[in-house]
Amino acid sequence: MSPVRESGPTAQATPPTGFLPGLKAGFYQGSRKGIRGSLWICRILVPVSLAVALLDWTGWLYALDPIFQPVMGLINLPPQAALPILLAIFTSVYAAIGMIVVVPFSAGQVLLLAVFVTIAHMLVVEGLIQHKSGINLMKINSIRLVTAGLTVFVVSQFFPGTETPVVLPEAMGFHATLLDALAGWALSTLSLLLKIFIIIMVVMIALETLDVLGWNKRLAEFFRPVMAILGLTPNVASMWVAGTFFGLTCGSAVVMEEAASGRHAEDELERLHISLGINHSIIEDPALFLALGVPIFWTVVPRFLAAAVAVQLYRLVRAARSRYGRRASSDSA
């Protein structure tokens, strides 16, 4: 029998009950969101990748080498890596991918870019979300940028030669005709969009199914022991799960609602946001870079470790300041 629904202005849709109805609802809702998300990514990726392909063809892309060489050199990346990094910081991961796919970076360089971009991206939008739910915008964005640079530097020790400047192949760029360059761009972009579409559909269906079946709370309970490793309290487990798995944007509703409830101390929220700022969207972002050949290990493990170290350092600094403040007060007394 169909579930009974109330009539009138107070009527509410009855959530599906049972495993199979939950799977169907999750598949339907995830498919809709997956299609919308894929179209949104397409609107960003296509024009950005086309613009970069044209810059590549004219050779202007490489005129920026002297400007960014010193900064990128500090983290063992070529000067051309600054372009996708800046796009990620001010726009999104998808815009950065649109640039990465048309520039002939080596496998090691793409991997390092993936590490940086997954930590530091959409700093304006995500920074405002975090600012409204427990931490200063400038503080969290500074932490994310510094952590991204340090993490890339550490990971680069496993991949020597990543600082080598990107060299335009003879068959590409300004050596090719414009028609050939555009044809190459079209084929690579279509291939990437197809991979991204498949990945996004699978991810969104899985996430929506978990939500419909009510397994999010179970996940929060399951991950409570992880809170100790990350330097977080069990009280923030549900917010951590929402932000870590769904991302700061998609999980913002849960995070902001909980942060505004008054049930969490300022220190708890700041530690949570440091962890989430560095390590969030651990399903979608690694899946996107998997389409570029980056192993999931490198887009998950370094971020997790960096988040744990950053939170523990924050706790040490805060404890040291507290002890110094108490000592100063006793001395003045």
TORRO-679809 format. One record per residue (C-alpha): residue number from 1; residue in one letter; x, y, z. Coordinates in Angstrom, 3 decimals. Each point is the difference from the previous one (the first is absolute). Layout:
BEGIN
+-----+---+----------+----------+----------+
|   k | r |        x |        y |        z |
+-----+---+----------+----------+----------+
| NUM | A |        X |        Y |        Z |
...
+-----+---+----------+----------+----------+
***
This chain:
BEGIN
+-----+---+----------+----------+----------+
|   k | r |        x |        y |        z |
+-----+---+----------+----------+----------+
|   1 | M |    0.000 |    0.000 |    0.000 |
|   2 | S |    1.057 |    3.577 |   -0.626 |
|   3 | P |    0.835 |    2.017 |    3.108 |
|   4 | V |   -2.848 |    2.184 |    1.240 |
|   5 | R |    0.649 |    3.718 |   -0.505 |
|   6 | E |   -1.686 |    2.839 |    1.832 |
|   7 | S |   -2.059 |    2.441 |   -1.967 |
|   8 | G |   -0.193 |    3.752 |    0.368 |
|   9 | P |    2.608 |    2.720 |    0.459 |
|  10 | T |    1.973 |   -1.936 |    2.615 |
|  11 | A |    0.449 |   -3.064 |   -2.197 |
|  12 | Q |    3.565 |   -1.285 |   -0.306 |
|  13 | A |    1.474 |   -2.557 |   -2.361 |
|  14 | T |    0.510 |   -3.298 |    1.758 |
|  15 | P |    3.582 |   -1.212 |   -0.413 |
|  16 | P |    0.363 |   -3.399 |   -1.605 |
|  17 | T |    0.037 |   -2.892 |    2.452 |
|  18 | G |    1.913 |   -3.190 |   -0.608 |
|  19 | F |    3.267 |   -0.768 |   -1.710 |
|  20 | L |   -1.204 |   -0.413 |   -3.604 |
|  21 | P |   -2.172 |    3.163 |   -0.018 |
|  22 | G |    2.975 |    1.844 |    1.516 |
|  23 | L |    2.273 |   -1.247 |   -2.755 |
|  24 | K |   -2.492 |    1.111 |   -2.656 |
|  25 | A |   -0.397 |    3.438 |    1.571 |
|  26 | G |    3.757 |    0.369 |    0.380 |
|  27 | F |    0.560 |   -1.009 |   -3.624 |
|  28 | Y |   -2.640 |    2.446 |   -1.244 |
|  29 | Q |    1.152 |    2.955 |    2.103 |
|  30 | G |    3.693 |   -0.754 |   -0.597 |
|  31 | S |   -0.530 |   -0.258 |   -3.758 |
|  32 | R |   -1.748 |    3.373 |   -0.111 |
|  33 | K |    2.727 |    1.690 |    2.038 |
|  34 | G |    2.693 |   -1.793 |   -1.972 |
|  35 | I |   -1.368 |    1.261 |   -3.320 |
|  36 | R |   -0.341 |    3.554 |    1.327 |
|  37 | G |    3.500 |   -0.137 |    1.478 |
|  38 | S |    1.476 |   -1.345 |   -3.228 |
|  39 | L |   -1.612 |    2.770 |   -2.045 |
|  40 | W |    1.306 |    2.591 |    2.474 |
|  41 | I |    3.510 |   -1.454 |   -0.266 |
|  42 | C |   -0.285 |    0.027 |   -3.792 |
|  43 | R |   -0.844 |    3.724 |    0.005 |
|  44 | I |    3.201 |    0.694 |    1.943 |
|  45 | L |    2.380 |   -2.527 |   -1.489 |
|  46 | V |   -0.681 |    0.559 |   -3.710 |
|  47 | P |    0.635 |    3.787 |   -0.207 |
|  48 | V |    2.959 |   -0.118 |    2.410 |
|  49 | S |    1.689 |   -2.889 |   -1.791 |
|  50 | L |   -0.614 |    1.677 |   -3.369 |
|  51 | A |    1.547 |    3.261 |    1.208 |
|  52 | V |    3.046 |   -1.855 |    1.313 |
|  53 | A |    0.316 |   -2.015 |   -3.217 |
|  54 | L |    0.077 |    3.268 |   -1.967 |
|  55 | L |    2.581 |    1.479 |    2.374 |
|  56 | D |    2.003 |   -3.166 |   -0.478 |
|  57 | W |   -0.252 |    0.236 |   -3.795 |
|  58 | T |    1.134 |    3.632 |   -0.095 |
|  59 | G |    2.869 |   -0.630 |    2.409 |
|  60 | W |   -1.219 |    2.743 |    2.385 |
|  61 | L |   -0.495 |   -2.584 |    2.713 |
|  62 | Y |    3.749 |   -0.361 |    0.327 |
|  63 | A |    0.684 |    3.734 |    0.132 |
|  64 | L |   -1.010 |   -0.116 |    3.685 |
|  65 | D |    2.908 |   -2.282 |    0.919 |
|  66 | P |    2.329 |    2.698 |    1.437 |
|  67 | I |   -2.760 |    1.428 |    2.241 |
|  68 | F |   -0.952 |   -3.194 |    1.804 |
|  69 | Q |    3.331 |   -1.850 |   -0.110 |
|  70 | P |    1.181 |    1.050 |    3.515 |
|  71 | V |   -3.298 |   -0.790 |    1.773 |
|  72 | M |   -0.645 |   -3.329 |   -1.679 |
|  73 | G |    3.636 |   -0.962 |    0.409 |
|  74 | L |   -0.421 |    0.048 |    3.774 |
|  75 | I |   -2.403 |   -2.937 |   -0.201 |
|  76 | N |    1.787 |   -1.812 |   -2.851 |
|  77 | L |   -2.519 |    0.831 |   -2.705 |
|  78 | P |    0.570 |    1.643 |   -3.410 |
|  79 | P |   -1.099 |    3.639 |   -0.494 |
|  80 | Q |   -2.900 |   -1.128 |   -2.215 |
|  81 | A |   -1.526 |   -1.731 |    3.045 |
|  82 | A |   -0.946 |    3.399 |    1.420 |
|  83 | L |   -2.753 |    0.369 |   -2.594 |
|  84 | P |   -2.212 |   -2.962 |    1.041 |
|  85 | I |    0.798 |    0.751 |    3.654 |
|  86 | L |   -1.256 |    3.591 |   -0.316 |
|  87 | L |   -3.110 |   -1.202 |   -1.840 |
|  88 | A |   -0.722 |   -2.494 |    2.787 |
|  89 | I |    0.509 |    2.592 |    2.733 |
|  90 | F |   -2.357 |    2.544 |   -1.521 |
|  91 | T |   -2.477 |   -2.269 |   -1.803 |
|  92 | S |   -0.171 |   -3.783 |    0.385 |
|  93 | V |    1.674 |   -3.377 |   -0.360 |
|  94 | Y |   -1.768 |   -0.448 |   -3.341 |
|  95 | A |    1.512 |    3.152 |   -1.484 |
|  96 | A |    3.451 |   -1.173 |    1.092 |
|  97 | I |   -0.598 |   -3.391 |   -1.612 |
|  98 | G |   -1.054 |    1.773 |   -3.188 |
|  99 | M |    3.432 |    1.630 |   -0.126 |
| 100 | I |    1.988 |   -3.042 |    1.130 |
| 101 | V |   -1.454 |   -2.161 |   -2.762 |
| 102 | V |    1.339 |    2.185 |   -2.841 |
| 103 | V |    3.457 |    0.810 |    1.398 |
| 104 | P |    2.574 |   -2.816 |   -0.468 |
| 105 | F |    0.827 |   -0.478 |    3.680 |
| 106 | S |    1.820 |   -3.181 |    0.996 |
| 107 | A |   -1.755 |   -2.639 |    2.090 |
| 108 | G |    1.903 |    1.122 |    3.095 |
| 109 | Q |   -0.898 |    3.641 |   -0.580 |
| 110 | V |   -3.688 |   -0.842 |   -0.427 |
| 111 | L |    0.142 |   -1.967 |    3.252 |
| 112 | L |    1.526 |    2.938 |    1.908 |
| 113 | L |   -2.548 |    2.367 |   -1.522 |
| 114 | A |   -2.753 |   -2.351 |    1.141 |
| 115 | V |    1.347 |    0.109 |    3.570 |
| 116 | F |    0.134 |    3.804 |    0.021 |
| 117 | V |   -3.336 |    0.539 |   -1.731 |
| 118 | T |   -1.947 |   -2.433 |    2.196 |
| 119 | I |    1.184 |    1.895 |    3.086 |
| 120 | A |   -0.191 |    3.605 |   -1.257 |
| 121 | H |   -2.898 |    0.758 |   -2.327 |
| 122 | M |   -3.087 |    2.252 |   -0.020 |
| 123 | L |    1.527 |    1.988 |    2.859 |
| 124 | V |   -2.499 |    2.836 |   -0.362 |
| 125 | V |   -3.192 |   -2.092 |    0.009 |
| 126 | E |    1.129 |   -2.688 |    2.419 |
| 127 | G |    1.785 |    2.562 |    2.157 |
| 128 | L |   -3.247 |    1.932 |    0.439 |
| 129 | I |   -1.844 |   -3.205 |    0.927 |
| 130 | Q |    2.592 |   -0.788 |    2.644 |
| 131 | H |    0.074 |    3.620 |    1.178 |
| 132 | K |   -3.745 |   -0.136 |    0.651 |
| 133 | S |    0.262 |   -3.257 |    1.922 |
| 134 | G |    2.891 |    0.390 |    2.401 |
| 135 | I |    3.368 |    1.287 |   -1.273 |
| 136 | N |    1.426 |    3.250 |   -1.375 |
| 137 | L |    0.177 |    0.091 |   -3.811 |
| 138 | M |    3.569 |    1.313 |   -0.187 |
| 139 | K |    1.200 |   -2.510 |    2.580 |
| 140 | I |   -1.420 |   -3.081 |   -1.692 |
| 141 | N |    1.038 |    1.080 |   -3.510 |
| 142 | S |    3.550 |    0.721 |    1.182 |
| 143 | I |    0.140 |   -3.402 |    1.685 |
| 144 | R |   -1.247 |   -1.739 |   -3.154 |
| 145 | L |    2.517 |    1.745 |   -2.269 |
| 146 | V |    2.970 |   -0.626 |    2.285 |
| 147 | T |   -1.031 |   -3.617 |    0.574 |
| 148 | A |   -0.453 |   -0.575 |   -3.746 |
| 149 | G |    3.489 |    1.321 |   -0.726 |
| 150 | L |    1.664 |   -1.995 |    2.779 |
| 151 | T |   -1.861 |   -3.210 |   -0.906 |
| 152 | V |    0.979 |    0.309 |   -3.668 |
| 153 | F |    3.621 |    0.591 |    1.016 |
| 154 | V |    0.016 |   -3.163 |    2.147 |
| 155 | V |   -1.716 |   -2.139 |   -2.671 |
| 156 | S |    2.367 |    1.343 |   -2.670 |
| 157 | Q |    2.880 |   -1.743 |    1.764 |
| 158 | F |   -1.422 |   -3.272 |   -1.332 |
| 159 | F |   -0.119 |    1.319 |   -3.598 |
| 160 | P |    3.327 |    1.544 |   -1.050 |
| 161 | G |    0.129 |    2.292 |   -3.015 |
| 162 | T |   -3.470 |    1.529 |    0.399 |
| 163 | E |    1.481 |    3.531 |   -0.067 |
| 164 | T |    1.078 |   -0.436 |   -3.637 |
| 165 | P |   -1.744 |    2.636 |   -2.178 |
| 166 | V |   -2.640 |   -1.275 |   -2.380 |
| 167 | V |    1.310 |   -0.163 |   -3.557 |
| 168 | L |   -2.378 |    0.344 |   -2.918 |
| 169 | P |    0.214 |   -3.097 |   -2.239 |
| 170 | E |    0.758 |    0.486 |   -3.668 |
| 171 | A |   -3.424 |   -1.354 |   -0.955 |
| 172 | M |   -1.882 |    2.382 |    2.276 |
| 173 | G |   -0.430 |    3.692 |    0.749 |
| 174 | F |    1.089 |    2.680 |   -2.457 |
| 175 | H |    1.731 |   -2.640 |   -2.213 |
| 176 | A |   -3.390 |   -1.487 |   -0.891 |
| 177 | T |   -2.692 |    1.593 |   -2.101 |
| 178 | L |   -2.921 |    1.552 |    1.840 |
| 179 | L |   -2.344 |   -2.646 |   -1.405 |
| 180 | D |    2.221 |   -2.837 |    1.255 |
| 181 | A |    0.314 |    1.645 |    3.416 |
| 182 | L |   -3.775 |    0.365 |    0.300 |
| 183 | A |   -0.561 |   -3.593 |   -1.135 |
| 184 | G |    2.424 |   -1.271 |    2.624 |
| 185 | W |   -1.683 |    2.127 |    2.655 |
| 186 | A |   -3.471 |   -1.246 |   -0.986 |
| 187 | L |    0.962 |   -3.688 |    0.165 |
| 188 | S |    1.783 |    0.280 |    3.365 |
| 189 | T |   -2.781 |    2.115 |    1.507 |
| 190 | L |   -2.782 |   -2.338 |   -1.149 |
| 191 | S |    1.881 |   -2.979 |    1.409 |
| 192 | L |    0.481 |    1.735 |    3.343 |
| 193 | L |   -3.635 |    1.149 |    0.160 |
| 194 | L |   -1.174 |   -3.570 |   -0.587 |
| 195 | K |    2.211 |   -1.294 |    2.825 |
| 196 | I |   -1.146 |    2.780 |    2.327 |
| 197 | F |   -3.672 |   -0.639 |   -0.852 |
| 198 | I |    0.296 |   -3.695 |    0.887 |
| 199 | I |    1.865 |    0.745 |    3.238 |
| 200 | I |   -2.371 |    2.771 |    1.098 |
| 201 | M |   -3.078 |   -2.165 |   -0.667 |
| 202 | V |    1.378 |   -2.888 |    2.057 |
| 203 | V |    1.053 |    2.299 |    2.854 |
| 204 | M |   -3.272 |    1.935 |    0.162 |
| 205 | I |   -2.158 |   -3.141 |   -0.128 |
| 206 | A |    2.058 |   -1.524 |    2.835 |
| 207 | L |   -0.184 |    3.148 |    2.126 |
| 208 | E |   -3.728 |    0.486 |   -0.515 |
| 209 | T |   -0.692 |   -3.664 |    0.762 |
| 210 | L |    1.888 |    0.275 |    3.296 |
| 211 | D |   -2.018 |    3.100 |    0.842 |
| 212 | V |   -3.379 |   -1.539 |   -0.893 |
| 213 | L |    0.734 |   -3.184 |    1.967 |
| 214 | G |    0.973 |    2.072 |    3.030 |
| 215 | W |    3.484 |   -1.469 |    0.218 |
| 216 | N |    1.694 |    3.388 |    0.484 |
| 217 | K |   -0.514 |   -0.134 |    3.771 |
| 218 | R |    1.384 |   -3.522 |    0.087 |
| 219 | L |    3.037 |    1.241 |   -1.883 |
| 220 | A |    0.443 |    2.744 |    2.590 |
| 221 | E |   -0.021 |   -2.568 |    2.806 |
| 222 | F |    2.390 |   -2.223 |   -1.900 |
| 223 | F |    2.530 |    2.800 |   -0.456 |
| 224 | R |   -0.031 |    1.220 |    3.588 |
| 225 | P |    3.316 |   -1.799 |    0.780 |
| 226 | V |    1.599 |    1.866 |   -2.913 |
| 227 | M |   -0.743 |    3.254 |    1.808 |
| 228 | A |    2.733 |   -0.708 |    2.566 |
| 229 | I |    2.608 |   -0.528 |   -2.739 |
| 230 | L |   -0.989 |    3.272 |   -1.651 |
| 231 | G |    0.042 |    1.928 |    3.279 |
| 232 | L |   -3.762 |    0.556 |   -0.056 |
| 233 | T |   -2.708 |   -0.640 |    2.595 |
| 234 | P |   -2.781 |   -2.614 |   -0.477 |
| 235 | N |   -2.532 |    2.856 |    0.119 |
| 236 | V |    0.925 |    1.095 |   -3.523 |
| 237 | A |   -0.148 |   -3.472 |   -1.602 |
| 238 | S |   -3.181 |    0.671 |   -2.002 |
| 239 | M |    1.360 |    3.296 |   -1.362 |
| 240 | W |    3.324 |   -1.664 |   -0.840 |
| 241 | V |   -1.739 |   -2.766 |   -1.953 |
| 242 | A |   -2.139 |    2.520 |   -1.921 |
| 243 | G |    2.931 |    2.205 |   -0.959 |
| 244 | T |    2.534 |   -2.748 |   -0.575 |
| 245 | F |   -2.155 |   -2.167 |   -2.246 |
| 246 | F |   -2.403 |    2.510 |   -1.559 |
| 247 | G |    2.328 |    3.028 |   -0.162 |
| 248 | L |   -0.155 |    3.429 |    1.597 |
| 249 | T |   -2.574 |    1.240 |   -2.507 |
| 250 | C |   -2.295 |   -3.039 |   -0.069 |
| 251 | G |    0.415 |   -0.641 |    3.720 |
| 252 | S |   -0.305 |    3.667 |    0.986 |
| 253 | A |   -3.644 |   -0.346 |    1.074 |
| 254 | V |    0.873 |   -2.569 |    2.670 |
| 255 | V |    3.145 |    1.827 |    1.110 |
| 256 | M |   -1.608 |    3.444 |    0.258 |
| 257 | E |   -3.102 |   -1.302 |    1.767 |
| 258 | E |    2.043 |   -1.870 |    2.605 |
| 259 | A |    2.417 |    2.907 |    0.456 |
| 260 | A |   -2.907 |    2.356 |    0.695 |
| 261 | S |   -1.567 |   -2.347 |    2.549 |
| 262 | G |    2.229 |    1.223 |    2.829 |
| 263 | R |    0.948 |   -3.555 |    0.960 |
| 264 | H |    3.646 |    0.397 |   -1.006 |
| 265 | A |    2.840 |    1.997 |    1.534 |
| 266 | E |    1.995 |    2.460 |   -2.113 |
| 267 | D |    3.102 |   -2.188 |    0.248 |
| 268 | E |   -1.936 |   -3.064 |   -1.199 |
| 269 | L |   -1.277 |    1.832 |   -3.064 |
| 270 | E |    3.370 |    1.483 |   -0.925 |
| 271 | R |    1.684 |   -3.403 |    0.161 |
| 272 | L |   -2.814 |   -1.498 |   -2.083 |
| 273 | H |    0.319 |    2.691 |   -2.665 |
| 274 | I |    3.770 |   -0.370 |   -0.220 |
| 275 | S |   -0.480 |   -3.726 |   -0.581 |
| 276 | L |   -2.818 |    0.492 |   -2.526 |
| 277 | G |    1.759 |    2.832 |   -1.829 |
| 278 | I |    2.946 |   -2.277 |   -0.720 |
| 279 | N |   -1.829 |   -3.301 |   -0.377 |
| 280 | H |   -3.490 |    0.094 |   -1.495 |
| 281 | S |   -1.905 |   -1.458 |   -2.951 |
| 282 | I |    2.099 |   -3.161 |    0.212 |
| 283 | I |   -2.258 |   -1.872 |   -2.412 |
| 284 | E |   -0.655 |    2.434 |   -2.838 |
| 285 | D |    3.377 |    1.773 |   -0.268 |
| 286 | P |    2.166 |   -3.153 |   -0.044 |
| 287 | A |   -2.443 |   -1.551 |   -2.470 |
| 288 | L |    0.407 |    2.970 |   -2.343 |
| 289 | F |    3.793 |   -0.216 |    0.064 |
| 290 | L |   -0.221 |   -3.755 |   -0.431 |
| 291 | A |   -1.269 |    0.835 |   -3.491 |
| 292 | L |    3.367 |    1.706 |   -0.578 |
| 293 | G |    1.910 |   -3.063 |    1.161 |
| 294 | V |    0.797 |    1.165 |    3.562 |
| 295 | P |   -0.172 |   -2.944 |    2.457 |
| 296 | I |   -2.560 |    0.508 |    2.770 |
| 297 | F |    2.691 |   -0.567 |    2.638 |
| 298 | W |    1.680 |    3.332 |   -0.802 |
| 299 | T |   -3.215 |    2.036 |    0.123 |
| 300 | V |   -1.187 |   -1.564 |    3.273 |
| 301 | V |    2.852 |   -1.001 |    2.313 |
| 302 | P |    2.178 |    3.162 |   -0.168 |
| 303 | R |   -3.044 |    2.190 |    0.690 |
| 304 | F |   -1.107 |   -2.135 |    2.929 |
| 305 | L |    3.461 |    0.117 |    1.569 |
| 306 | A |    0.365 |    3.729 |   -0.689 |
| 307 | A |   -3.366 |    0.680 |    1.666 |
| 308 | A |    0.997 |   -2.003 |    3.087 |
| 309 | V |    3.367 |    1.773 |    0.293 |
| 310 | A |   -1.537 |    3.456 |   -0.529 |
| 311 | V |   -2.634 |   -0.526 |    2.708 |
| 312 | Q |    2.530 |   -1.371 |    2.472 |
| 313 | L |    2.317 |    2.967 |   -0.652 |
| 314 | Y |   -2.937 |    2.340 |    0.531 |
| 315 | R |   -0.719 |   -1.664 |    3.339 |
| 316 | L |    3.636 |    0.354 |    1.066 |
| 317 | V |    0.101 |    3.688 |   -0.964 |
| 318 | R |   -3.284 |    0.690 |    1.770 |
| 319 | A |    1.181 |   -1.831 |    3.151 |
| 320 | A |    3.300 |    1.907 |   -0.031 |
| 321 | R |   -1.821 |    3.323 |   -0.304 |
| 322 | S |   -2.316 |   -0.963 |    2.844 |
| 323 | R |    2.925 |   -0.897 |    2.287 |
| 324 | Y |    1.802 |    3.227 |   -0.941 |
| 325 | G |   -3.166 |    2.015 |    0.744 |
| 326 | R |   -0.429 |   -1.607 |    3.408 |
| 327 | R |    3.666 |    0.563 |    0.822 |
| 328 | A |   -0.182 |    3.647 |   -1.049 |
| 329 | S |   -3.112 |    0.489 |    2.143 |
| 330 | S |    1.648 |   -1.568 |    3.080 |
| 331 | D |    3.152 |    2.089 |   -0.487 |
| 332 | S |   -1.992 |    3.234 |   -0.235 |
| 333 | A |   -1.973 |   -0.966 |    3.115 |
+-----+---+----------+----------+----------+
***
